[in-house]
Amino acid sequence: MQPRPQTLAEVAERAESLEHFGRELADWLHTVRTLSSRPALERAIADAPTRLAGRFSEGALADATLAAYAELLAERIRTAPPAWCFEPERISPVPWFAVSTPRARLLALRDSPPAFKRRNLFSPAPDLPVRLRRGRPTVTAEQKRVKNAERQRRFQQKRRTLVRELLKRQRQTKSRAQ
């Protein structure tokens, strides 16, 4: 099983169709939910994704979606959006609505974030689960295990060195006493 994409560039690398792109983007949103520091979130959008317009027929829509999410995330974490977001190729050539009924479309036109409207994408509430926390960023269980193993190795090495020194002193004391 392949791990979830960590960056928007990884989402673009993996996408083979619009449906596959949607699944990868959803996985990336799950990844974003686990990030709690501004630098980690900035890394998630920093690299420019490869263009998808030539890869599959709805690729231009996918390119616009990536740029919209990158700009929206940058806005939410109060940082400058990456320059690649504003490339003219990252705008959908035709308007796209996340909803289908006429009333819902009107609401989407009104309520879509500016980052989406600029790219001809209309969704009343795009999912972007960002929660910055103060203090140290959250660490995965694997990172904790690695760090604890390193700490144990250092502790055991110090203890071995201390025992060797004590045994050496004990031998020196015995040899002096004889």
trRosetta pair geometry for C-beta under 8 A, 3 or more apart (Angstrom, degrees):
i j d omega theta_ij theta_ji phi_ij phi_ji
2 14 7.8 151 136 -124 155 137
3 6 8.0 12 122 -41 113 93
4 27 4.3 -159 -139 170 94 105
4 28 6.9 169 169 -78 99 38
4 30 6.0 -103 -138 78 157 111
4 31 4.8 -177 123 -61 127 108
5 8 7.8 86 139 -96 129 18
5 10 3.7 175 -149 105 103 117
5 11 4.8 150 111 -64 168 66
5 14 6.4 -130 -72 7 125 138
5 24 5.7 49 -8 -173 137 94
5 27 5.8 97 21 102 85 111
5 28 4.8 -32 78 -80 107 92
5 31 6.6 -116 83 -10 54 152
6 10 5.9 74 42 9 63 152
6 28 7.8 151 -121 -126 2 81
6 31 5.8 -156 -114 -175 45 153
6 43 7.7 -22 146 121 106 105
6 44 6.5 -118 156 -111 63 79
7 10 4.8 107 58 1 76 98
7 11 7.4 -128 104 -4 49 84
7 28 7.7 -42 103 -133 10 118
7 43 6.8 -87 -91 141 108 71
7 44 5.2 -167 -111 -150 60 44
7 45 7.1 -175 -153 -64 81 23
7 46 7.4 -62 -139 42 126 75
7 47 5.7 38 163 42 148 111
8 11 5.2 -44 -153 28 44 119
8 12 6.6 42 150 -17 68 100
8 28 6.6 79 -90 -161 55 158
8 44 6.8 84 -19 155 80 69
8 45 5.6 41 0 -117 123 59
8 47 7.5 -175 63 73 80 77
8 49 5.1 -86 130 -51 90 121
8 66 5.1 124 -177 -157 124 102
8 69 6.8 163 -101 87 130 117
8 70 5.8 -61 -17 -71 165 106
9 12 5.9 -54 -153 37 34 110
9 13 6.4 38 149 -23 65 105
9 47 4.0 -28 -36 100 145 115
9 48 6.8 70 -91 87 106 26
9 49 4.6 -162 -105 -93 50 64
9 50 7.3 82 -153 -10 76 71
10 13 5.4 -49 -145 33 35 115
10 14 6.3 25 160 -13 66 109
10 24 7.8 -151 120 -177 77 119
10 28 7.5 157 76 -92 101 112
11 14 6.3 -69 -153 40 25 103
11 15 6.4 33 154 -37 64 108
11 21 7.1 73 165 -152 95 70
11 24 4.5 145 -144 134 77 115
11 25 5.6 69 -154 -80 139 61
11 27 7.9 170 -103 66 94 96
11 28 5.0 -36 -70 -45 124 143
11 49 6.6 -39 66 -115 87 138
11 66 6.8 176 85 -106 128 111
12 15 5.8 -48 -142 18 31 116
12 49 3.3 126 -12 -174 148 114
12 50 4.9 171 134 46 126 72
12 51 7.8 24 -167 -32 135 7
12 52 5.8 -129 -145 -54 93 107
12 62 7.5 136 -112 143 81 116
12 66 6.3 13 -64 -90 110 158
13 49 7.6 -127 -29 -149 68 84
13 50 6.4 89 -79 17 63 120
14 20 7.3 -135 132 152 83 109
14 24 5.0 160 85 -110 122 146
15 20 5.4 148 -145 103 57 98
15 21 3.8 37 -134 -88 127 82
15 24 5.6 -118 -73 30 82 147
15 52 5.9 -13 90 -118 135 134
15 55 7.1 101 103 108 94 149
15 56 7.6 -109 141 12 98 128
15 62 6.3 152 160 -169 164 154
16 20 4.7 20 46 56 79 161
16 21 8.0 -159 38 -45 38 75
16 55 7.4 -118 -138 160 36 118
16 56 7.0 96 154 -50 39 132
17 20 4.7 92 48 11 76 103
17 21 6.8 -130 95 -8 38 88
17 56 5.2 152 -119 -123 49 163
18 21 5.3 -50 -146 34 33 118
18 22 6.5 39 153 -24 63 101
18 56 6.3 -148 -35 112 72 137
18 57 7.8 -56 -30 67 115 76
18 58 4.1 11 -71 69 131 135
18 59 8.0 -125 -74 -65 84 43
18 61 6.9 20 -120 74 120 123
18 62 6.4 -147 -115 -57 73 113
19 22 5.7 -50 -154 30 32 114
19 23 6.9 29 150 -15 63 102
20 23 5.8 -53 -153 35 36 110
20 24 6.4 33 151 -16 67 106
21 24 5.8 -59 -148 40 31 109
21 25 6.1 32 154 -20 67 107
21 52 7.0 66 -98 -156 139 162
21 56 8.0 -146 -27 48 124 139
21 62 4.7 -67 -170 -120 162 130
21 65 7.8 111 148 65 124 142
22 25 5.7 -53 -144 36 29 111
22 26 6.4 32 155 -20 63 105
23 26 5.7 -53 -150 35 31 113
23 27 6.5 33 151 -18 64 103
24 27 5.5 -52 -151 36 35 113
24 28 6.4 38 149 -21 65 102
25 28 5.5 -50 -149 34 35 114
25 29 6.5 39 150 -21 64 101
25 65 6.9 -34 -109 136 155 130
25 66 7.9 -126 -103 -84 114 73
25 69 7.5 -176 -154 -38 112 164
26 29 5.6 -49 -151 32 34 114
26 30 6.8 38 148 -20 62 99
27 30 5.5 -50 -155 31 37 114
27 31 6.7 41 146 -20 65 101
28 31 5.3 -49 -153 33 38 116
28 32 6.5 42 148 -22 67 100
28 44 7.6 135 -172 -170 102 113
29 32 5.4 -45 -146 32 36 115
29 33 6.7 48 150 -28 61 98
29 127 5.8 43 -158 115 151 111
29 128 7.1 -110 -132 -110 102 43
29 129 6.5 90 176 21 90 99
30 33 5.5 -45 -156 23 35 119
30 34 7.3 29 150 -16 61 101
31 34 6.0 -61 -163 32 37 107
31 35 6.9 34 146 -24 68 104
31 44 7.2 166 115 -124 116 128
32 35 5.7 -54 -151 28 40 112
32 41 6.9 66 -143 -121 87 90
32 44 6.2 115 -95 178 88 167
32 73 7.2 -105 -138 -116 140 130
32 128 7.1 -53 121 -160 152 65
32 129 6.3 134 102 67 100 78
32 130 6.4 -52 160 -83 109 75
33 129 4.3 11 -97 96 90 130
33 131 7.8 36 -154 14 55 103
34 138 7.0 -117 174 84 74 136
35 40 4.4 -160 -153 116 115 123
35 41 5.3 149 126 -69 138 77
35 44 6.7 -117 -22 -39 168 139
35 130 7.9 -29 80 -130 96 73
35 137 7.7 -22 -163 -159 62 119
35 138 7.9 -163 -137 47 25 106
36 40 7.3 35 46 50 41 138
36 131 6.2 -29 -118 96 83 80
36 132 6.3 121 -175 -138 59 35
36 133 4.4 -8 178 19 122 105
36 137 5.3 160 72 -144 91 74
36 138 4.9 83 17 0 131 102
37 40 4.6 86 65 9 91 106
37 41 6.9 -166 91 -5 46 88
37 132 7.1 80 -117 -139 22 82
37 133 7.6 -56 -70 52 60 76
37 137 3.7 -55 -32 -89 126 120
38 41 5.8 -61 -146 41 31 108
38 42 6.1 35 156 -23 67 106
38 77 5.2 147 -125 180 84 121
38 78 8.0 -50 -121 59 127 82
38 79 6.6 133 -170 -44 111 131
38 132 6.2 24 -58 -122 78 127
39 42 5.5 -53 -144 34 32 114
39 43 6.5 35 156 -21 64 102
39 137 8.0 -91 53 -55 98 146
40 43 5.8 -51 -153 31 32 112
40 44 6.8 40 147 -27 61 102
40 137 6.2 122 -18 -145 135 153
41 44 5.4 -46 -155 23 38 119
41 45 7.3 7 158 3 64 103
41 73 6.3 -154 175 171 109 114
41 77 5.1 166 99 -68 145 160
41 130 6.7 57 -121 -134 146 114
41 132 7.7 -72 -9 -85 145 94
42 45 6.6 -78 -158 47 33 90
42 46 5.9 52 151 -58 72 104
42 74 7.9 71 -112 -107 72 80
42 77 7.1 -137 -60 104 78 150
42 79 5.9 -52 -94 103 109 169
43 46 5.5 -37 -132 2 33 123
44 73 7.2 -91 89 157 116 160
45 69 7.7 -154 -107 115 118 82
45 70 4.2 142 -155 -136 121 90
45 73 5.5 171 -46 77 147 135
45 74 6.4 -122 92 -55 156 93
45 81 7.7 -70 137 -149 138 68
45 82 5.8 -163 135 -8 92 123
46 82 5.8 151 -137 -85 36 134
48 82 7.0 -162 -73 139 74 136
48 84 3.6 172 -106 -97 105 161
49 52 7.6 -13 134 -30 116 100
49 63 7.6 -167 89 -124 116 67
49 66 5.1 -69 31 175 149 159
49 84 7.6 150 24 138 62 146
51 54 6.5 57 112 13 105 94
51 55 7.8 167 113 -12 62 101
51 59 7.2 70 156 157 71 121
51 63 5.8 8 -144 -99 68 131
51 89 6.5 -27 -120 135 127 137
52 55 4.8 -62 -155 34 61 120
52 56 6.7 -21 171 34 94 84
52 59 3.6 -156 127 -155 75 95
52 60 7.6 -152 86 -49 82 25
52 62 4.4 -43 83 84 151 126
52 63 5.3 -167 40 -54 91 84
52 66 7.9 126 2 -10 125 134
53 59 4.1 178 -97 104 20 113
53 60 4.5 50 -110 -69 98 72
53 63 5.7 -22 -46 -19 90 140
53 89 6.8 -98 -19 179 147 108
54 59 6.3 -83 22 77 27 166
55 59 5.1 130 48 -97 80 138
56 59 5.1 137 59 -53 63 94
56 62 7.8 59 61 0 106 141
58 61 4.7 -32 176 33 88 121
58 62 6.4 94 121 -23 81 95
59 62 5.3 -55 -149 38 40 113
59 63 6.2 45 152 -23 70 101
60 63 5.5 -47 -147 33 34 115
60 64 6.5 34 153 -18 63 104
60 89 7.8 -111 -130 178 87 72
60 92 5.9 119 132 -127 95 55
60 93 5.6 8 138 -4 155 99
61 64 5.8 -55 -150 37 31 111
61 65 6.3 34 150 -22 64 107
61 92 5.2 43 -105 -116 61 112
61 96 5.7 93 -132 -61 114 159
61 121 7.8 117 -155 -92 78 105
62 65 5.5 -52 -146 34 33 115
62 66 6.5 36 155 -21 65 101
63 66 6.0 -53 -152 32 30 110
63 67 6.6 25 153 -13 63 107
63 89 6.5 -54 150 134 152 84
63 90 5.0 -126 148 -122 98 63
64 67 5.8 -58 -150 40 32 109
64 68 6.2 33 153 -22 67 108
64 90 5.7 139 -96 170 50 59
64 91 5.6 65 -106 -142 110 19
64 92 4.0 -62 -12 -44 167 82
64 96 7.7 142 83 22 141 133
64 119 4.1 153 -167 171 102 120
64 120 6.6 -51 -159 55 156 89
64 121 5.8 164 133 -42 118 118
65 68 5.7 -54 -144 36 30 112
65 69 6.4 26 159 -15 65 106
65 119 7.7 177 -63 124 31 146
65 121 6.4 125 -89 -99 67 156
66 69 6.1 -59 -149 39 28 106
66 70 6.3 28 154 -20 64 109
66 90 7.3 -93 71 -146 90 112
67 70 5.7 -56 -146 36 31 112
67 71 6.3 26 158 -15 66 107
67 84 7.3 -131 -107 122 94 77
67 85 4.5 133 -157 -146 87 65
67 86 7.6 153 -163 -51 126 29
67 87 7.4 -130 -101 43 141 83
67 90 3.8 93 -40 165 153 132
67 91 7.8 -61 66 -65 151 50
67 119 5.9 154 83 -92 114 146
68 71 6.0 -58 -147 39 29 106
68 72 6.1 27 156 -18 65 111
68 113 7.8 129 -176 79 101 109
68 115 4.9 127 -156 137 68 93
68 116 4.7 64 -158 -94 136 61
68 118 7.6 167 -103 60 88 91
68 119 4.9 -115 -65 32 106 146
68 121 5.5 -64 -58 45 164 144
68 126 7.5 -166 132 -85 118 172
69 72 5.6 -55 -141 40 31 112
69 73 6.1 32 159 -20 66 107
69 115 7.8 140 -57 133 15 134
69 126 7.3 -142 -95 159 81 142
69 128 6.8 173 -145 -95 84 115
70 73 5.9 -55 -147 37 27 109
70 74 6.4 27 154 -19 62 108
70 81 6.2 102 129 -156 89 100
70 82 6.0 -56 166 33 132 105
70 84 7.6 -12 108 81 167 95
70 85 4.9 -147 90 -88 120 114
71 74 5.7 -54 -147 37 32 112
71 75 6.3 35 153 -21 65 105
71 81 4.4 3 -115 -116 68 148
71 85 4.7 131 -59 -172 97 149
71 115 3.9 178 96 -136 115 121
71 118 7.8 -33 81 52 168 136
72 75 5.7 -54 -150 35 31 113
72 76 6.4 29 153 -19 65 106
72 113 5.6 75 -109 107 113 157
72 115 4.3 -152 -60 58 79 157
72 116 7.2 21 -60 -39 127 86
72 126 6.7 -43 -152 82 176 138
72 128 5.7 -143 125 -63 123 165
73 76 5.7 -56 -147 36 33 110
73 77 6.4 8 162 0 68 108
73 128 6.2 -150 -81 -160 76 130
73 130 6.6 147 -136 -68 78 141
74 77 6.4 -67 -143 48 27 93
74 79 5.2 -98 -157 77 78 80
74 80 6.4 -38 -178 118 129 20
74 81 3.9 169 58 -87 162 66
74 82 7.2 -160 -69 -8 142 64
74 85 7.7 -104 6 -33 142 160
75 78 7.5 22 -179 -78 31 38
75 81 7.2 -5 -42 -60 74 105
75 113 7.9 174 63 180 155 132
75 115 6.5 -139 -6 -47 138 131
76 128 6.5 -175 -25 127 158 131
76 130 4.9 112 130 57 141 154
77 130 6.5 -113 -60 -179 90 146
77 132 6.4 124 -124 -60 86 128
81 85 4.7 -49 154 29 123 154
81 86 7.4 113 103 -35 124 97
82 85 5.6 118 71 -17 72 98
83 86 6.4 -67 -170 35 49 102
83 87 8.0 72 140 -46 70 83
84 87 5.8 -20 -165 -16 53 115
84 90 7.3 106 153 -45 71 151
85 90 6.5 -135 -167 104 35 160
86 90 7.4 -150 -155 53 2 128
87 90 4.8 89 69 -4 86 107
88 91 6.2 -44 -170 10 50 115
90 119 6.6 -55 133 -121 77 118
91 118 7.3 -93 -111 139 105 70
91 119 5.0 -144 -123 -137 62 63
91 120 5.9 87 179 4 83 109
92 95 7.1 107 103 -106 124 21
92 96 5.4 -82 173 -5 166 113
92 119 5.7 80 1 156 87 78
92 120 4.0 -129 64 79 99 116
92 121 6.0 112 -2 -58 138 81
93 120 7.5 -131 49 69 8 165
94 120 6.9 155 106 155 20 140
95 120 5.0 -122 -99 -175 54 94
95 121 7.9 174 -156 -82 58 24
95 122 6.5 16 -174 -5 101 117
96 120 6.5 81 13 127 79 85
96 121 5.3 -16 66 -116 102 65
96 122 6.8 176 88 26 50 75
97 100 7.0 139 105 -83 119 40
97 104 7.9 117 170 113 124 94
97 105 5.2 -23 -140 -117 154 93
97 108 5.6 111 -145 92 95 161
97 122 4.8 -23 -107 73 69 108
97 123 7.6 150 -162 -73 46 57
98 108 6.4 175 41 -124 88 140
98 121 7.8 50 -38 177 96 86
98 122 6.7 -142 6 99 82 58
98 123 3.7 53 -5 -107 141 91
98 124 7.3 -125 63 11 122 69
98 126 7.8 177 -47 -84 160 75
99 104 3.6 -110 144 136 144 127
99 105 6.0 -154 86 -67 100 57
99 107 7.6 5 49 64 158 102
99 108 5.4 -173 29 -45 115 134
99 123 7.6 132 -15 -125 86 57
99 124 7.0 21 -18 -8 133 108
100 104 6.9 32 51 66 37 132
100 105 7.5 -18 179 -53 11 102
101 104 4.3 84 60 12 91 107
101 105 6.8 -153 90 -12 44 85
102 105 5.6 -54 -148 33 30 114
102 106 6.7 33 154 -20 64 100
103 106 5.8 -51 -155 31 34 112
103 107 6.7 31 149 -15 64 104
104 107 5.5 -54 -150 39 36 112
104 108 6.2 40 149 -23 67 104
104 124 7.3 -96 -171 -27 79 132
105 108 5.4 -51 -145 36 34 114
105 109 6.4 40 152 -23 65 100
105 122 7.1 56 -153 117 68 141
106 109 5.7 -49 -151 31 32 114
106 110 6.5 25 152 -12 63 107
107 110 5.7 -59 -149 42 33 108
107 111 5.6 -2 166 6 71 120
107 124 5.3 3 127 -94 99 131
108 111 6.4 -67 -122 52 24 89
108 112 5.6 42 174 -49 65 102
108 122 4.1 91 142 153 111 101
108 123 6.0 -20 -145 -104 109 12
108 124 4.8 -91 -97 -51 63 79
109 112 6.8 -31 -131 4 15 111
109 122 5.7 -12 -78 -143 51 139
111 124 4.3 35 83 -143 128 77
111 125 7.0 -25 136 -53 126 69
112 116 4.5 -109 177 85 109 122
112 117 5.0 135 101 -58 118 87
112 121 7.0 174 -160 106 140 66
112 122 4.7 -101 -55 -137 147 58
112 123 5.7 94 -113 48 97 47
112 124 6.6 -75 -67 -91 61 30
112 126 7.9 57 -143 -22 74 103
113 116 5.1 89 62 9 78 101
113 117 7.1 -149 97 -6 38 90
113 126 6.6 -74 11 24 119 116
114 117 5.4 -55 -137 39 37 112
114 118 6.1 44 162 -27 69 102
115 118 6.2 -48 -151 27 24 114
115 119 7.3 2 155 1 54 111
116 119 6.1 -75 -157 47 34 99
116 121 4.3 -92 -170 85 87 100
116 122 6.7 138 136 -89 116 28
116 123 5.9 -101 -168 33 162 90
116 126 6.3 164 -62 -29 142 138
117 120 7.8 45 -174 -70 34 21
117 121 7.4 -104 -69 60 22 60
117 122 7.0 53 -97 -90 67 74
123 126 4.8 82 97 -65 132 83
133 137 7.6 130 64 -117 102 49
133 138 7.4 68 43 -35 141 94
136 139 7.7 -22 144 -29 113 103
139 143 4.6 -116 -179 87 98 129
139 144 5.6 119 117 -56 118 86
139 147 7.8 -12 170 0 152 142
140 143 4.7 98 56 6 80 101
140 144 7.1 -141 98 -4 44 86
141 144 5.5 -54 -151 36 35 114
141 145 6.4 38 151 -22 67 103
142 145 5.7 -51 -149 33 33 112
142 146 6.5 32 154 -18 65 104
143 146 5.8 -53 -148 36 32 111
143 147 6.3 29 155 -16 65 109
144 147 5.8 -58 -146 40 30 109
144 148 6.1 28 157 -18 66 109
145 148 5.9 -58 -145 39 28 109
145 149 6.3 30 156 -21 64 106
146 149 5.8 -55 -150 34 29 112
146 150 6.6 29 153 -17 63 105
147 150 5.8 -53 -151 35 32 111
147 151 6.4 34 151 -20 65 106
148 151 5.5 -52 -147 36 34 114
148 152 6.3 37 154 -20 66 103
149 152 5.7 -52 -148 35 31 112
149 153 6.5 34 153 -20 64 103
150 153 5.7 -53 -150 34 32 111
150 154 6.5 31 153 -16 65 104
151 154 5.9 -55 -151 37 31 110
151 155 6.3 32 152 -20 65 108
152 155 5.6 -55 -145 38 31 113
152 156 6.2 28 158 -16 67 107
153 156 5.9 -57 -145 40 28 108
153 157 6.2 30 155 -21 64 107
154 157 5.7 -56 -148 35 30 112
154 158 6.5 31 154 -19 65 104
155 158 5.9 -55 -152 34 30 111
155 159 6.5 28 151 -18 64 106
156 159 5.6 -53 -147 37 34 112
156 160 6.4 37 154 -20 66 103
157 160 5.8 -51 -148 35 32 111
157 161 6.4 32 153 -18 64 106
158 161 5.7 -56 -150 37 31 112
158 162 6.3 32 152 -20 65 108
159 162 5.6 -54 -146 37 32 112
159 163 6.3 32 155 -19 66 105
160 163 5.8 -54 -147 36 30 110
160 164 6.4 32 154 -20 64 106
161 164 5.8 -54 -150 35 30 112
161 165 6.5 29 153 -18 64 106
162 165 5.8 -55 -149 36 31 111
162 166 6.4 30 154 -18 65 106
163 166 5.7 -55 -146 38 32 111
163 167 6.3 31 156 -17 66 106
164 167 5.9 -56 -146 39 29 109
164 168 6.2 32 153 -22 64 108
165 168 5.6 -54 -147 36 30 114
165 169 6.4 31 154 -18 65 104
166 169 5.8 -53 -147 36 31 110
166 170 6.3 34 153 -22 64 106
167 170 5.5 -52 -146 35 32 114
167 171 6.4 34 155 -19 65 103
168 171 5.9 -54 -151 35 30 110
168 172 6.4 29 152 -18 64 106
169 172 5.6 -55 -147 37 33 112
169 173 6.2 34 154 -21 67 105
170 173 5.7 -53 -148 35 30 111
170 174 6.5 30 153 -17 63 105
171 174 5.7 -55 -149 37 32 111
171 175 6.2 28 155 -18 66 107
172 175 5.8 -55 -145 37 31 109
172 176 6.4 31 155 -19 64 107
173 176 5.8 -56 -148 36 30 111
173 177 6.3 30 153 -22 64 108
174 177 5.6 -57 -147 35 32 112
174 178 6.7 25 157 -19 65 104
175 178 6.1 -55 -150 32 32 107
